[in-house]
Amino acid sequence: MAAFKKVLTDIKRQESVHRVEKIQATIEQQTTFVLNRLRREGRSSFKDLCRGLNKRLKVVVTFLAILEMLKEHQIALYVEDNDPKQFYLDLKGIEEIMNPENKKQEQTN
């Protein structure tokens, strides 16, 4: 009986087929997409940024682009109410968001 189960298990493994899908977006394209959205609309949640992305792989590539932009300090990430599921992205630094008056004073000097 154990040998029978082993043969069936091996057959199931052999029949595994995975569909490979070509990604229609690059990290560079999604970087441009995110930067353009943030310039146009300002601070945005990841959920809002991904609204309208119709492919799961495109969401993954967008997330990778965001990680790369964070690493390169092109954007800032903020978590509200200590809930890591609710994070926001912005082109502005935390100092500028928390103290907008300081930024205005720097511009007038």
C-alpha positions in Angstrom: 0.0 0.0 0.0 2.8 2.4 0.8 4.4 1.7 -2.6 1.1 2.5 -4.3 0.8 5.9 -2.5 4.4 6.7 -3.4 3.8 6.0 -7.1 0.7 8.2 -7.0 2.5 11.0 -5.2 5.4 10.8 -7.8 2.9 11.0 -10.7 1.2 14.1 -9.1 4.7 15.8 -8.9 5.4 15.0 -12.5 2.1 16.5 -13.6 2.8 19.9 -12.1 2.6 22.5 -14.8 3.2 26.2 -14.2 2.1 28.9 -16.6 4.8 31.4 -17.2 3.5 34.9 -18.0 5.6 37.6 -19.6 5.5 40.7 -17.4 4.3 43.7 -19.3 6.0 46.2 -17.0 9.6 46.8 -15.9 10.8 48.3 -12.6 11.8 51.4 -14.5 8.4 51.8 -16.0 6.7 51.4 -12.7 9.1 53.8 -11.0 8.0 56.4 -13.6 4.4 55.5 -12.9 4.7 55.9 -9.2 6.7 59.2 -9.4 4.2 60.7 -11.9 1.2 59.7 -9.6 2.9 61.2 -6.5 3.8 64.4 -8.4 0.2 64.7 -9.7 -1.7 63.6 -6.6 0.7 64.0 -3.7 0.8 61.5 -0.8 -0.8 58.2 -1.7 -1.3 54.8 -0.1 0.1 51.7 -1.8 -3.5 50.5 -2.2 -4.5 53.6 -4.0 -1.4 53.5 -6.2 -2.3 49.9 -7.2 -5.9 50.6 -7.9 -6.4 50.1 -11.6 -3.4 47.7 -12.0 -5.1 44.7 -13.5 -2.4 42.1 -13.2 -1.0 40.6 -10.0 2.5 40.7 -11.5 2.2 44.4 -12.2 1.5 45.0 -8.5 4.5 43.0 -7.6 6.7 44.9 -10.0 5.3 48.2 -8.6 6.1 47.1 -5.1 9.7 46.3 -6.2 10.0 49.7 -7.8 8.8 51.3 -4.6 11.5 49.4 -2.6 14.1 50.5 -5.1 12.9 54.2 -4.8 13.0 54.0 -1.0 16.5 52.6 -1.1 17.6 55.5 -3.4 15.8 58.0 -1.2 13.6 59.2 -4.1 10.4 58.8 -2.0 9.5 58.6 1.7 7.3 56.0 3.4 5.0 56.8 6.3 3.1 54.4 8.6 0.0 55.8 10.4 -1.3 54.6 13.7 1.4 51.9 13.9 -0.5 49.8 11.4 2.1 48.5 8.9 -0.8 47.6 6.5 -1.6 51.3 6.2 1.5 52.9 4.7 1.7 56.0 2.5 4.3 57.2 0.0 5.3 60.8 -0.7 7.9 62.7 -2.5 8.3 65.1 0.5 10.6 64.3 3.5 9.1 63.9 7.0 10.5 67.2 8.1 8.7 69.0 5.3 5.4 67.3 6.1 5.6 67.8 9.8 6.9 71.4 9.6 5.6 73.0 6.4 6.2 76.5 7.8 10.0 75.8 8.0 10.0 75.0 4.3 8.2 78.2 3.5 10.6 80.2 5.5 13.6 78.6 3.8 12.1 79.5 0.4 11.6 83.1 1.3 15.1 83.6 2.7 
